[in-house]
Amino acid sequence: MLTASETPIITAIVLVFFGILAWGFYRARPFGKLGILAWLQSVVLMTPWLLFFGLFAAGIYINIVGVLFLLVGSTALYIFLGRKLRAAGQDAILKQRATERLAATPTPETPQNAVNAELKLEEPRIPEEELNAIKGIFGLDTFFATEAIAYQQGAIFKGNLRGEPEEVHNRLTISLEERLGDKYRLFLVENPDGKSVIIVLPSSNDPRPSTLSQKIFAGILFLATIATSLEAAGLLLRFDFFENPSRFAEALPIAAGILTILLIHELGHWLLARRHQIRLSLPFFLPAVQIGSFGAITRFESLLPNRKVLFDIAIAGPAAGGIASLVTLIIGLLLSHQGSLFQLPNEFFQGSILVGSLARIILGSALQSSVVDIHPLVVIGWLGLVITAINLMPAGVLDGGRIVQAIYGRKTAGRVTVATLIVLGIASLANPLAMYWAIVILFLQRDLERPSLNEISEPDDARAALGLLALFLMIATLLPLTPALAGRLGIG
């Protein structure tokens, strides 16, 4: 039965849900079949989230099996619609390409070389000989250049894309390297009006390796993180490590567990970066007395070939650290018994939907006691999940921000970053840690990742679904249970 206080919440959720659907349909309708299919994909992705949290707000809890069923069904339908969308898109591309070729095919009076010869930079930045070599890589079956504009130390070439973005970018890059070696980099991006453009910049603009002073600073931050992990462990054991360093042996196991999860997270990034031949900087850890660390900032020291690589490297860290944390948490819950090291009030398990649900499944009626005895691994796994979830926030160059940028592009990632900062600002009214993290993002990590060499090709549907699953688990980790729902679950 819904109470009088719950009815307005349900009404608001239903109105917001249908409002979003109507706005999306209004925006998609002018694009015909392609727009409608894209809109249906967004509906499929939104429905499990809105259904879960809408029922949650109404006090109706969906168990883990139900959540997994929703996610699997949503993912399968998303992939099916994606195939339909690509098939319809291919038909549209072929029709557009045929029309453009008929309109732009050079006549004997205006051969392709004559068209390229008319491309002049407004303010010459590239030597004339090299500019001519760059102009020579374009063609009717790749990119038909119509205008050249000076940009930084290079140039922007406007025109019409005449093929699949990935294939065109590969062909143009190979052709550019054959003519000018490693001197220039070719970027395929979208301009603000959504049209494809080519940007050619000198390789001297490539990301720079970390300096010696930056590496030393990274080492100092890691040492500080060891200290804060020991302090966090001491606080969990009800003593101040900084005031009682002689109790090092007591704090070491928990601190080592926190540091291990942090290192597994960074190892995930490093392994995928190595697989894609991308250089990463040393991790700049963010020490935090409350939980040991808020994670680390890692810079790319290589240009990324495409958004798929950005996604793979960004998701690898949270996947590795999150799985390690989840396994640690479950093992800790299984090992928990009467007389375990930690005794926590049952209200603690209301602090996370994910942790509270797992604890209810494994510990059962033990959560109805006012104090619950738990194994230390539960604390380590829980802290690891929180650290992973914090780094999955969709903002700036956090892992979550990079995932959103890889799936949806830079424009959407910028808007989501602003929305995340607003949410953190509101949450800080109840939790000071939210304000701390908002400040960290605002001053250190709000900027988006630099564009990939091929910024147009999108990750496949499987990657998109995996990224949305990671963001869903982030919310399930950080969002607390309401007292009413916790009572229905038997927590407290």
C-alpha positions as CSV (number, residue, x, y, z in Angstrom):
1,M,0.0,0.0,0.0
2,L,1.3,3.5,-0.9
3,T,1.2,6.1,1.9
4,A,0.1,9.6,1.3
5,S,3.7,10.8,1.4
6,E,4.8,8.3,-1.2
7,T,2.1,9.1,-3.8
8,P,3.6,12.5,-4.8
9,I,7.0,10.8,-5.3
10,I,5.5,8.2,-7.6
11,T,3.5,10.9,-9.5
12,A,6.7,13.0,-10.0
13,I,8.7,10.1,-11.2
14,V,6.0,9.1,-13.7
15,L,5.7,12.7,-15.0
16,V,9.5,13.1,-15.3
17,F,9.8,9.8,-17.1
18,F,7.1,10.6,-19.7
19,G,8.4,14.1,-20.0
20,I,11.8,12.8,-21.0
21,L,10.3,10.3,-23.4
22,A,8.2,13.0,-25.1
23,W,11.1,15.5,-25.4
24,G,13.3,12.7,-26.9
25,F,10.6,11.7,-29.4
26,Y,10.1,15.4,-30.4
27,R,13.9,15.7,-31.0
28,A,14.1,12.4,-32.9
29,R,11.1,12.7,-35.2
30,P,12.7,15.1,-37.7
31,F,15.4,12.5,-38.4
32,G,12.9,9.9,-39.6
33,K,13.6,6.2,-39.1
34,L,17.1,6.7,-37.9
35,G,15.9,9.2,-35.2
36,I,13.1,6.9,-34.0
37,L,15.5,3.9,-33.7
38,A,18.0,6.0,-31.8
39,W,15.2,7.3,-29.5
40,L,14.0,3.7,-28.9
41,Q,17.6,2.8,-27.9
42,S,17.6,5.6,-25.3
43,V,14.2,4.4,-24.0
44,V,15.5,0.9,-23.6
45,L,18.6,2.1,-21.7
46,M,16.5,4.4,-19.4
47,T,13.7,2.0,-18.6
48,P,15.5,-0.4,-16.2
49,W,17.1,2.6,-14.3
50,L,13.8,4.5,-14.0
51,L,11.8,1.4,-13.2
52,F,14.3,0.3,-10.5
53,F,14.6,3.7,-8.8
54,G,11.0,4.5,-9.3
55,L,9.9,1.4,-7.5
56,F,12.6,2.0,-4.9
57,A,11.2,5.4,-4.2
58,A,7.8,3.8,-3.8
59,G,9.2,1.3,-1.3
60,I,9.1,-1.7,-3.7
61,Y,12.4,-3.5,-3.8
62,I,13.5,-5.6,-6.8
63,N,16.0,-8.3,-5.7
64,I,19.3,-9.0,-7.4
65,V,17.8,-11.6,-9.8
66,G,15.2,-9.1,-10.9
67,V,17.8,-6.4,-11.5
68,L,20.0,-8.8,-13.5
69,F,16.9,-9.8,-15.6
70,L,16.1,-6.2,-16.4
71,L,19.7,-5.4,-17.3
72,V,20.2,-8.5,-19.5
73,G,16.8,-7.9,-21.3
74,S,17.6,-4.3,-21.8
75,T,21.1,-5.0,-23.1
76,A,19.8,-7.6,-25.6
77,L,17.1,-5.2,-26.9
78,Y,19.6,-2.4,-27.1
79,I,22.0,-4.5,-29.2
80,F,19.1,-5.6,-31.5
81,L,18.0,-2.0,-32.0
82,G,21.6,-1.0,-32.6
83,R,21.8,-3.5,-35.5
84,K,18.7,-2.1,-37.0
85,L,20.0,1.4,-36.6
86,R,23.3,0.5,-38.3
87,A,21.5,-1.2,-41.2
88,A,19.3,1.8,-41.7
89,G,22.3,4.1,-41.4
90,Q,24.2,2.2,-44.0
91,D,21.3,2.7,-46.5
92,A,21.2,6.4,-45.7
93,I,25.0,6.7,-46.2
94,L,24.9,4.9,-49.5
95,K,22.1,7.2,-50.8
96,Q,23.9,10.3,-49.6
97,R,27.2,9.2,-51.0
98,A,25.7,8.5,-54.4
99,T,24.1,11.9,-54.5
100,E,27.3,13.7,-53.5
101,R,29.4,11.9,-56.0
102,L,27.0,12.9,-58.8
103,A,27.2,16.5,-57.6
104,A,30.9,16.7,-56.9
105,T,32.5,14.4,-59.6
106,P,35.1,16.6,-61.3
107,T,34.5,17.4,-65.0
108,P,37.4,17.5,-67.5
109,E,37.5,21.3,-67.0
110,T,37.8,20.9,-63.2
111,P,40.0,17.9,-62.4
112,Q,40.5,16.9,-58.7
113,N,44.0,18.4,-58.7
114,A,42.5,21.8,-59.6
115,V,40.0,21.5,-56.7
116,N,42.8,20.8,-54.3
117,A,44.9,23.6,-55.7
118,E,42.2,26.1,-54.6
119,L,42.6,25.1,-50.9
120,K,44.6,28.0,-49.5
121,L,45.1,28.7,-45.8
122,E,43.8,32.1,-44.6
123,E,47.0,32.5,-42.5
124,P,49.8,30.2,-43.7
125,R,51.0,28.1,-40.8
126,I,52.2,25.0,-42.7
127,P,55.0,25.4,-45.3
128,E,53.6,25.5,-48.8
129,E,55.3,22.4,-49.9
130,E,54.0,20.4,-47.0
131,L,50.5,21.9,-47.4
132,N,50.4,20.7,-51.0
133,A,51.4,17.2,-49.8
134,I,48.6,17.2,-47.2
135,K,46.1,18.4,-49.8
136,G,47.1,15.5,-52.0
137,I,45.9,12.8,-49.6
138,F,42.2,13.8,-50.0
139,G,40.0,12.2,-52.7
140,L,36.5,11.6,-53.8
141,D,36.4,8.2,-52.1
142,T,37.7,9.4,-48.7
143,F,37.3,13.1,-47.8
144,F,36.3,15.8,-50.4
145,A,38.0,18.9,-49.0
146,T,36.4,22.2,-49.9
147,E,38.0,24.7,-47.5
148,A,41.2,25.1,-45.5
149,I,41.5,27.3,-42.4
150,A,44.6,28.0,-40.3
151,Y,44.5,26.5,-36.8
152,Q,47.2,26.7,-34.2
153,Q,50.3,25.3,-36.0
154,G,48.3,23.3,-38.4
155,A,45.1,23.5,-40.4
156,I,41.4,22.6,-40.4
157,F,40.0,21.1,-43.6
158,K,36.3,21.3,-44.2
159,G,34.5,19.1,-46.7
160,N,32.5,15.9,-47.1
161,L,33.2,12.5,-45.6
162,R,32.9,9.9,-48.3
163,G,33.1,6.6,-46.4
164,E,33.1,4.8,-43.1
165,P,34.9,7.1,-40.6
166,E,37.3,4.4,-39.4
167,E,38.3,3.3,-42.9
168,V,38.7,6.8,-44.1
169,H,40.8,7.9,-41.1
170,N,43.1,4.9,-41.5
171,R,43.6,5.5,-45.2
172,L,44.3,9.2,-44.8
173,T,46.7,8.6,-41.9
174,I,48.7,6.1,-43.9
175,S,48.8,8.4,-46.9
176,L,49.9,11.3,-44.7
177,E,52.7,9.2,-43.1
178,E,53.9,8.1,-46.5
179,R,54.2,11.7,-47.7
180,L,55.5,13.5,-44.6
181,G,56.6,10.8,-42.2
182,D,55.8,11.3,-38.5
183,K,55.7,15.1,-38.7
184,Y,51.9,15.6,-38.5
185,R,48.9,14.0,-36.9
186,L,45.5,13.7,-38.6
187,F,42.3,14.1,-36.5
188,L,38.8,13.3,-37.8
189,V,36.3,15.1,-35.6
190,E,32.9,16.8,-35.8
191,N,32.6,20.6,-35.8
192,P,29.8,22.3,-33.7
193,D,27.2,21.9,-36.5
194,G,27.8,18.1,-36.6
195,K,29.8,18.0,-39.9
196,S,33.0,16.0,-40.2
197,V,36.2,18.0,-40.5
198,I,39.9,17.0,-40.7
199,I,42.4,18.7,-38.4
200,V,46.1,18.3,-39.2
201,L,48.5,19.3,-36.4
202,P,52.3,18.9,-35.9
203,S,53.4,15.9,-33.9
204,S,55.2,18.4,-31.6
205,N,51.7,18.9,-30.0
206,D,51.6,15.3,-28.8
207,P,51.2,14.7,-25.1
208,R,54.5,14.9,-23.2
209,P,56.0,12.3,-20.9
210,S,55.9,13.1,-17.2
211,T,58.9,15.1,-16.0
212,L,61.1,14.0,-13.2
213,S,59.5,16.4,-10.8
214,Q,56.0,15.0,-11.6
215,K,57.3,11.5,-11.0
216,I,58.7,12.5,-7.7
217,F,55.4,14.2,-6.8
218,A,53.5,11.0,-7.7
219,G,55.8,9.0,-5.4
220,I,55.2,11.5,-2.6
221,L,51.4,11.1,-3.0
222,F,51.7,7.3,-3.0
223,L,53.6,7.5,0.3
224,A,50.9,9.9,1.7
225,T,48.3,7.4,0.6
226,I,50.0,4.6,2.5
227,A,49.9,6.9,5.6
228,T,46.2,7.8,5.2
229,S,45.4,4.1,4.6
230,L,47.0,3.2,7.9
231,E,45.1,6.1,9.6
232,A,41.8,5.0,8.0
233,A,42.5,1.4,9.3
234,G,43.3,2.8,12.7
235,L,40.1,4.8,12.9
236,L,38.1,1.6,12.0
237,L,39.9,-0.1,14.9
238,R,39.1,2.8,17.1
239,F,42.5,4.4,17.5
240,D,44.5,7.2,15.9
241,F,47.4,5.7,14.0
242,F,49.3,9.0,13.8
243,E,49.2,9.3,17.6
244,N,49.9,5.6,18.1
245,P,52.4,4.5,15.4
246,S,53.5,1.6,17.6
247,R,50.2,-0.1,16.7
248,F,51.4,-0.4,13.1
249,A,50.9,-4.2,13.1
250,E,47.2,-3.8,14.0
251,A,46.5,-1.4,11.2
252,L,48.6,-3.0,8.5
253,P,46.2,-5.8,7.3
254,I,43.3,-3.4,6.6
255,A,45.6,-0.8,5.1
256,A,47.3,-3.4,2.9
257,G,43.8,-4.5,1.7
258,I,42.9,-0.9,0.7
259,L,46.2,-0.4,-1.0
260,T,45.9,-3.7,-2.8
261,I,42.5,-2.8,-4.3
262,L,43.9,0.6,-5.4
263,L,46.8,-1.1,-7.1
264,I,44.6,-3.6,-8.8
265,H,42.5,-0.7,-10.1
266,E,45.6,1.0,-11.6
267,L,46.9,-2.4,-12.9
268,G,43.7,-2.7,-14.9
269,H,44.3,0.6,-16.6
270,W,47.9,-0.2,-17.3
271,L,47.2,-3.7,-18.8
272,L,44.6,-2.3,-21.3
273,A,46.8,0.7,-22.1
274,R,49.7,-1.7,-22.8
275,R,47.4,-3.8,-25.0
276,H,46.5,-0.8,-27.1
277,Q,50.1,0.5,-27.0
278,I,49.2,3.7,-25.1
279,R,51.5,5.2,-22.6
280,L,50.1,6.2,-19.2
281,S,51.6,8.5,-16.6
282,L,52.3,7.2,-13.1
283,P,49.1,7.4,-11.0
284,F,48.7,10.5,-8.8
285,F,46.9,9.1,-5.8
286,L,44.5,11.3,-3.8
287,P,45.1,10.6,-0.1
288,A,42.0,10.6,2.1
289,V,42.0,10.0,5.9
290,Q,38.3,8.8,5.8
291,I,38.7,5.8,3.4
292,G,42.5,5.8,2.7
293,S,42.3,7.3,-0.8
294,F,39.8,8.6,-3.3
295,G,41.6,6.9,-6.1
296,A,44.2,8.3,-8.5
297,I,44.6,10.7,-11.5
298,T,46.3,9.1,-14.5
299,R,47.2,11.0,-17.6
300,F,47.5,9.7,-21.2
301,E,50.9,10.2,-22.6
302,S,49.9,9.1,-26.0
303,L,47.3,10.2,-28.5
304,L,44.3,7.8,-28.5
305,P,43.4,6.3,-31.9
306,N,39.7,6.2,-31.2
307,R,36.9,6.3,-28.6
308,K,36.9,2.5,-28.3
309,V,40.4,2.6,-26.9
310,L,39.4,5.4,-24.5
311,F,36.5,3.3,-23.3
312,D,38.6,0.1,-22.9
313,I,41.3,1.8,-20.8
314,A,38.8,3.8,-18.7
315,I,36.6,0.8,-17.9
316,A,39.5,-1.6,-17.1
317,G,40.4,0.1,-13.8
318,P,36.9,0.1,-12.2
319,A,36.3,-3.4,-13.6
320,A,39.4,-4.8,-12.0
321,G,39.1,-2.9,-8.7
322,G,35.3,-3.3,-8.5
323,I,35.5,-7.1,-9.1
324,A,38.3,-7.4,-6.5
325,S,36.3,-5.4,-4.0
326,L,33.0,-7.3,-4.7
327,V,34.7,-10.7,-4.2
328,T,36.4,-9.4,-1.0
329,L,33.1,-8.2,0.3
330,I,31.3,-11.4,-0.4
331,I,34.1,-13.6,1.1
332,G,34.0,-11.3,4.2
333,L,30.3,-11.7,4.5
334,L,30.6,-15.5,4.2
335,L,33.3,-15.5,6.9
336,S,31.4,-13.2,9.3
337,H,30.1,-14.9,12.5
338,Q,29.4,-14.1,16.1
339,G,32.6,-12.8,17.6
340,S,34.1,-11.4,14.4
341,L,36.6,-8.5,14.8
342,F,34.2,-5.7,13.8
343,Q,30.9,-4.9,15.4
344,L,28.8,-2.4,13.3
345,P,25.3,-1.0,14.1
346,N,22.8,-2.4,11.6
347,E,22.2,1.2,10.3
348,F,25.6,1.0,8.6
349,F,24.1,-1.5,6.1
350,Q,21.5,1.1,5.1
351,G,24.3,3.2,3.6
352,S,24.4,1.4,0.3
353,I,21.7,-0.4,-1.8
354,L,24.3,-2.9,-3.2
355,V,26.1,-3.7,0.1
356,G,22.9,-3.8,2.1
357,S,21.2,-6.2,-0.4
358,L,24.2,-8.5,-0.5
359,A,24.5,-8.5,3.3
360,R,20.8,-9.3,3.6
361,I,21.1,-12.2,1.2
362,I,24.2,-13.7,3.0
363,L,23.8,-12.7,6.6
364,G,20.0,-13.0,6.7
365,S,18.3,-12.4,10.0
366,A,21.6,-11.4,11.6
367,L,21.0,-7.9,10.2
368,Q,18.0,-7.5,12.5
369,S,20.3,-7.4,15.5
370,S,21.2,-3.9,16.7
371,V,24.9,-4.8,16.3
372,V,26.3,-7.0,13.6
373,D,29.6,-8.9,13.8
374,I,31.5,-8.8,10.5
375,H,34.8,-10.0,9.2
376,P,37.5,-7.3,8.3
377,L,37.3,-8.3,4.7
378,V,33.8,-6.8,4.6
379,V,35.2,-3.4,5.5
380,I,38.0,-3.7,2.9
381,G,35.6,-4.8,0.2
382,W,33.1,-2.1,1.1
383,L,35.8,0.7,1.0
384,G,37.0,-0.7,-2.3
385,L,33.5,-0.5,-3.8
386,V,33.2,3.1,-2.5
387,I,36.5,4.1,-4.0
388,T,35.5,2.4,-7.3
389,A,32.1,4.1,-7.3
390,I,33.6,7.5,-6.7
391,N,35.9,7.2,-9.7
392,L,32.9,6.1,-11.8
393,M,31.2,9.4,-11.3
394,P,30.5,10.7,-14.8
395,A,32.6,13.9,-14.6
396,G,35.7,15.3,-16.4
397,V,38.6,12.9,-16.7
398,L,37.4,10.5,-13.9
399,D,36.9,7.0,-15.2
400,G,33.1,7.6,-15.4
401,G,33.6,10.9,-17.3
402,R,35.9,9.1,-19.8
403,I,33.4,6.3,-20.2
404,V,30.6,8.8,-20.9
405,Q,32.8,10.7,-23.4
406,A,33.7,7.5,-25.2
407,I,30.1,6.4,-25.5
408,Y,28.3,9.7,-26.2
409,G,31.0,12.2,-27.2
410,R,32.5,15.3,-25.8
411,K,29.4,17.5,-25.9
412,T,27.3,15.1,-23.8
413,A,30.2,14.5,-21.5
414,G,30.6,18.2,-20.8
415,R,26.9,18.5,-19.9
416,V,27.0,15.4,-17.7
417,T,30.0,16.8,-15.9
418,V,28.1,20.0,-15.0
419,A,25.1,17.9,-13.9
420,T,27.3,15.8,-11.7
421,L,28.8,18.8,-10.0
422,I,25.3,20.2,-9.3
423,V,24.3,16.8,-7.8
424,L,27.4,16.7,-5.6
425,G,26.7,20.3,-4.5
426,I,23.2,19.3,-3.4
427,A,24.5,16.1,-1.7
428,S,27.1,18.1,0.2
429,L,24.2,19.5,2.3
430,A,23.9,16.1,3.9
431,N,27.5,14.7,3.4
432,P,30.6,16.9,3.6
433,L,32.6,14.3,1.6
434,A,30.4,15.2,-1.5
435,M,31.6,18.8,-1.2
436,Y,35.2,17.6,-0.9
437,W,34.9,15.5,-4.1
438,A,33.1,18.3,-6.0
439,I,36.0,20.6,-5.2
440,V,38.5,17.9,-6.4
441,I,36.6,17.5,-9.7
442,L,36.2,21.3,-10.2
443,F,39.9,22.1,-9.8
444,L,41.7,19.0,-10.9
445,Q,39.5,16.8,-13.1
446,R,36.7,18.9,-14.7
447,D,38.4,19.2,-18.1
448,L,37.4,16.5,-20.7
449,E,39.9,14.2,-22.2
450,R,41.5,15.5,-25.4
451,P,39.9,14.3,-28.7
452,S,41.0,10.9,-30.1
453,L,42.6,10.8,-33.6
454,N,39.3,9.4,-34.8
455,E,36.6,11.1,-32.7
456,I,33.7,10.1,-34.9
457,S,33.6,6.3,-34.7
458,E,31.6,5.2,-31.7
459,P,32.1,2.2,-29.5
460,D,30.0,-0.8,-30.2
461,D,26.8,-1.7,-28.4
462,A,28.4,-4.2,-26.1
463,R,30.8,-1.5,-24.8
464,A,27.9,1.0,-24.4
465,A,25.9,-1.6,-22.4
466,L,28.9,-2.4,-20.2
467,G,29.5,1.3,-19.5
468,L,25.9,1.8,-18.5
469,L,26.1,-1.2,-16.2
470,A,29.2,0.3,-14.5
471,L,27.3,3.6,-14.0
472,F,24.3,1.7,-12.6
473,L,26.5,-0.2,-10.1
474,M,28.1,3.2,-9.1
475,I,24.7,4.6,-8.2
476,A,23.7,1.3,-6.4
477,T,26.9,1.5,-4.3
478,L,26.6,5.2,-3.3
479,L,22.8,5.5,-3.0
480,P,21.6,4.6,0.6
481,L,18.5,2.6,1.5
482,T,15.6,4.6,2.9
483,P,14.7,3.6,6.5
484,A,11.3,2.3,5.3
485,L,12.8,0.1,2.6
486,A,15.5,-1.1,4.9
487,G,12.8,-2.1,7.4
488,R,11.0,-4.1,4.6
489,L,14.2,-5.9,3.8
490,G,14.8,-6.8,7.4
491,I,17.8,-4.5,7.9
492,G,17.4,-3.0,11.3
